[in-house]
């Protein structure tokens, strides 16, 4: 059985998660994509200039995902 404080923390985490999800659903995809394109371009440049192999792979995956979702 969970202690009262633990139950309260779990309930609070669930409530915050639901609020965040509701906020994400109400924001248009275009707004999210438009706001991330400059950062995506900056990440591309930074990875080409000084990113190591692992960070380049992670960056390519992130940028590819953004490009695929933000057509």
Order of alpha helices (4+ residues) and beta strands (2+ residues): alpha-alpha-alpha
